[in-house]
Amino acid sequence: MPAAFLECHHLVKRYGEATVVNDLSFAIRPGECLGVIGPNGAGKTTTLRMCLGLSTPDSGQVEAFGLRMPADAHAIKAQLGVVTQFDSLDPDFTCAENLMVFGRYFGMKTADIRARIPGLLEFAALSHKADAKPGQLSGGMRRRLSLARALVNDPRLLLLDEPTTGLDPQARHLMWERLQQLMQQGKSILLTTHFMDEAERLCDRLLVIDHGRKIAEGTPRDLIAQHLEPDVVEVYGGDTAALSSGALRAMASRVEVSGETVFFYTQDAAPLMQALAHDHSVRSLHRPANLEDLFLKMTGRQIREEG
């Protein structure tokens, strides 16, 4: 098995009395996309900051490409590409100029950067916007420009913090296509996301964290098979208390209520669907279990506020 590009060993990070990251370990290998999912405040962004050397662990170690962070931060960052949760493009420079300036931060020669710019703009589907400034771009275009900028130094590993937040479905799908192209080129990706369909589509493995701790790790399909019943029936429009405690309850392995919807998790949905067919006072949806079900089972349905 090839050596990992990035390894984190028993990371711990505290702010005052709060432990934000608690004994967290993981690794990313060449050509792999590792997704980190968890509710707000789970420690995802703090973990990325430690991987980037922007925050120092209270204990534990970050190693990348055989080097150690933060002692070898400069050499490690030369091989990393980063897309932050919020755009940090320079509004006064054109798309091409943003790429040029960013390349200079890595000490690249002007001629080398200039040679890379057309290919990066083409990859981002922004060749026609080379002379436009970020303020003239749509949200999806700005995110693609941020990704192109992160690639200017031809990094081996990309760290992406919620890269498609705020994008419409068309822009998200285009971003997914570009990320899949990068993995086919052998680049590795560490991705945080709140979109479970994004995690299932892009990630080879998932790390589920809550309160700074790893609570599950594995491929999306394996995690679903290990932790969930295969069938889910959503029932809504009726008396949730009666639905969740009545005869239908006995037909499911597990029942959850969220708002006006009752979720029945079952090994076989056929008896439940047959019973519901005679009740015209409610509506129902039968579907296979998915990552969102896994996420909610492991971290709860209660809303977590930022901060």
C-alpha positions in Angstrom: 0.0 0.0 0.0 1.5 3.4 -0.9 2.6 5.7 1.9 -0.1 8.2 3.1 0.2 11.8 1.9 -1.2 13.0 5.2 -1.4 11.3 8.6 -2.9 12.8 11.8 -2.1 11.0 15.0 -4.2 11.5 18.2 -4.9 15.2 17.6 -6.2 17.2 20.6 -7.1 20.9 20.5 -8.6 22.9 23.4 -9.8 26.4 23.6 -10.1 27.3 27.3 -12.0 24.5 28.9 -13.6 23.3 25.7 -12.0 20.3 23.9 -12.7 21.0 20.2 -10.7 18.1 18.8 -10.4 15.0 20.9 -7.9 12.2 20.1 -8.5 12.3 16.4 -6.5 10.1 14.0 -6.8 9.5 10.3 -4.7 9.2 7.1 -5.2 10.0 3.4 -3.5 8.0 0.6 -2.6 9.0 -3.0 -5.6 9.4 -5.2 -8.1 9.1 -2.4 -10.9 11.5 -1.3 -11.5 11.4 2.4 -14.7 13.2 3.5 -15.0 14.6 7.0 -18.6 15.1 8.1 -20.2 16.2 11.3 -22.6 18.8 12.7 -21.7 22.4 13.4 -19.1 22.6 16.1 -17.9 19.1 15.6 -14.3 20.2 15.0 -14.0 19.9 11.2 -12.5 23.3 10.5 -10.2 23.2 13.5 -8.9 19.9 12.2 -8.2 21.4 8.8 -6.4 24.4 10.5 -4.1 22.0 12.3 -3.4 20.2 9.0 -2.4 23.5 7.5 -0.2 24.6 10.4 -2.6 27.5 11.2 -3.4 26.1 14.6 -1.0 24.1 16.8 -2.3 20.9 18.4 -2.2 20.7 22.2 -1.1 17.2 21.7 -0.7 14.8 18.7 1.1 15.1 15.4 0.4 16.1 11.8 2.7 14.5 9.2 2.5 15.1 5.5 4.8 13.8 2.7 7.2 12.4 5.3 7.5 15.8 7.0 6.1 17.2 10.2 3.8 20.2 10.8 4.5 22.9 12.0 8.3 22.4 11.9 8.3 21.7 8.1 5.2 23.9 7.3 6.8 25.7 4.4 7.8 22.5 2.6 4.5 20.9 3.3 2.4 23.9 2.1 4.3 23.9 -1.2 2.6 20.6 -1.9 -0.9 21.6 -0.7 -3.8 23.3 -2.4 -6.5 24.9 -0.2 -10.0 26.1 -0.9 -11.5 27.8 2.2 -15.1 27.9 3.2 -15.3 31.6 2.2 -13.8 33.1 -0.9 -10.5 35.0 -0.4 -10.1 36.2 -4.0 -8.6 39.6 -4.5 -11.4 41.8 -5.8 -9.0 44.3 -7.5 -7.4 41.7 -9.8 -8.8 39.9 -12.8 -9.1 36.1 -12.8 -5.8 35.7 -14.6 -4.1 38.2 -12.2 -5.5 36.3 -9.2 -3.7 33.2 -10.4 -0.5 35.1 -11.2 -0.3 36.7 -7.8 -1.0 33.5 -6.0 1.6 31.6 -7.9 4.2 34.2 -6.8 3.4 33.3 -3.1 5.0 29.9 -3.9 8.1 31.5 -5.4 7.2 30.3 -8.9 8.7 32.1 -11.8 6.5 34.5 -13.7 7.0 32.6 -17.0 6.0 29.3 -15.3 2.8 30.8 -13.8 1.9 32.4 -17.1 2.3 29.1 -18.9 -0.1 27.4 -16.4 -2.8 30.1 -16.4 -4.6 29.1 -19.7 -4.9 25.5 -18.6 -6.2 26.4 -15.1 -8.8 28.8 -16.6 -9.9 26.1 -19.0 -10.2 23.5 -16.2 -12.3 26.0 -14.3 -14.5 26.7 -17.4 -13.4 30.4 -17.1 -11.3 30.9 -20.2 -13.8 33.5 -21.4 -13.5 35.3 -18.0 -9.8 35.7 -17.9 -10.0 39.5 -17.8 -13.1 39.7 -15.5 -12.8 40.6 -11.8 -14.3 38.4 -9.1 -17.2 40.8 -8.5 -18.3 40.2 -12.1 -18.5 36.4 -11.6 -21.4 34.2 -10.3 -20.9 32.3 -7.1 -20.2 29.1 -8.9 -17.5 30.9 -11.1 -15.8 32.3 -8.0 -15.7 28.8 -6.4 -14.2 27.4 -9.6 -11.6 30.2 -9.7 -10.7 29.5 -6.0 -10.2 25.8 -7.0 -8.0 26.9 -10.0 -6.0 29.1 -7.8 -5.5 26.2 -5.3 -4.0 24.2 -8.2 -1.5 26.9 -9.4 1.4 25.1 -7.6 0.3 21.6 -8.9 -0.3 20.3 -5.4 -0.4 16.6 -4.4 -3.1 17.1 -1.8 -6.1 19.4 -1.8 -7.8 20.6 1.5 -11.4 21.7 0.7 -13.6 23.2 3.4 -17.2 23.0 2.2 -16.3 23.9 -1.4 -19.8 23.9 -2.8 -21.7 25.8 0.0 -24.0 28.4 -1.5 -23.9 27.0 -5.0 -27.0 26.1 -7.1 -27.4 22.4 -8.3 -25.8 23.1 -11.7 -22.8 24.8 -10.2 -22.4 22.0 -7.6 -22.5 19.3 -10.3 -19.8 21.1 -12.4 -17.6 21.4 -9.3 -18.0 17.7 -8.6 -17.0 16.9 -12.1 -13.8 18.9 -11.7 -12.9 17.3 -8.4 -13.4 13.8 -9.9 -11.0 14.8 -12.7 -8.4 15.8 -10.1 -8.7 12.4 -8.4 -8.3 10.6 -11.7 -5.0 12.5 -12.0 -3.8 11.0 -8.7 -4.4 13.9 -6.5 -5.8 13.4 -3.0 -8.5 15.4 -1.4 -9.6 16.1 2.2 -13.1 17.4 2.0 -15.5 18.7 4.6 -19.1 19.0 3.6 -22.6 19.3 4.9 -24.0 17.8 1.7 -24.5 14.0 2.1 -25.1 13.4 -1.6 -21.7 15.2 -2.2 -20.0 13.0 0.3 -21.5 9.8 -1.2 -20.6 10.8 -4.7 -17.0 12.0 -4.2 -15.6 10.3 -1.1 -13.8 6.9 -1.1 -13.9 7.0 2.7 -15.8 9.0 5.3 -14.7 10.2 8.8 -17.8 11.0 10.9 -16.9 13.2 13.9 -18.9 14.7 16.7 -17.7 16.8 19.7 -14.2 16.5 18.2 -14.2 12.7 18.3 -14.2 10.1 15.5 -17.5 8.1 15.9 -17.3 6.2 12.6 -15.0 5.6 9.6 -15.4 3.6 6.4 -16.7 3.7 2.8 -20.1 5.4 2.4 -21.8 2.1 1.4 -20.2 0.1 4.2 -21.2 2.6 6.9 -24.8 2.6 5.7 -24.8 -1.2 5.7 -23.2 -1.4 9.2 -25.4 1.1 11.0 -28.7 1.3 9.2 -31.7 -0.8 8.2 -31.8 -1.1 4.4 -35.3 0.4 3.9 -36.8 3.7 5.1 -40.4 4.7 4.9 -41.3 8.4 5.5 -44.9 9.0 6.5 -46.3 12.5 6.9 -49.6 14.4 7.0 -51.1 12.5 9.9 -51.0 12.3 13.7 -47.3 11.7 14.4 -47.9 10.5 17.9 -50.5 7.9 16.8 -48.4 6.8 13.8 -45.2 6.3 15.8 -46.8 4.3 18.6 -49.5 2.4 16.8 -49.6 -0.8 14.9 -47.2 0.5 12.3 -44.5 0.8 15.0 -44.4 -3.0 15.3 -43.5 -3.3 11.6 -40.2 -1.3 11.9 -36.9 -1.9 13.7 -36.7 1.7 14.6 -38.9 4.8 14.5 -38.0 8.5 14.6 -40.2 11.6 14.5 -39.1 14.9 13.1 -41.7 17.7 12.8 -44.7 16.3 11.0 -42.7 13.3 9.5 -42.4 9.8 11.0 -39.4 7.8 9.8 -39.7 4.0 9.9 -36.5 2.1 9.5 -37.1 -1.5 8.5 -35.5 -4.6 7.1 -38.5 -5.1 4.8 -40.8 -2.2 3.9 -43.4 -4.4 2.1 -45.8 -5.0 5.1 -45.6 -1.4 6.1 -46.3 -0.1 2.6 -49.2 -2.5 2.3 -50.7 -1.2 5.6 -50.2 2.4 4.5 -52.0 1.8 1.2 -55.3 1.6 3.0 -54.8 4.9 4.9 -55.6 7.8 2.7 -55.1 10.4 5.5 -51.3 10.2 5.2 -48.7 10.3 2.4 -45.7 8.1 2.4 -42.3 7.7 0.6 -40.4 4.4 0.4 -36.6 4.7 -0.3 -33.3 3.0 0.5 -31.3 4.2 3.5 -28.8 6.9 2.7 -25.9 8.9 4.3 -28.3 11.5 5.6 -30.0 8.8 7.7 -26.6 7.7 8.9 -25.6 11.3 9.8 -28.8 11.9 11.7 -28.7 8.6 13.6 -25.1 9.2 14.7 -25.3 12.9 15.5 -29.0 13.5 16.3 -31.7 15.5 14.7 -31.4 18.5 17.0 -30.1 21.7 15.3 -26.6 22.7 16.3 -25.8 26.4 16.2 -22.4 27.7 15.1 -20.0 28.8 17.9 
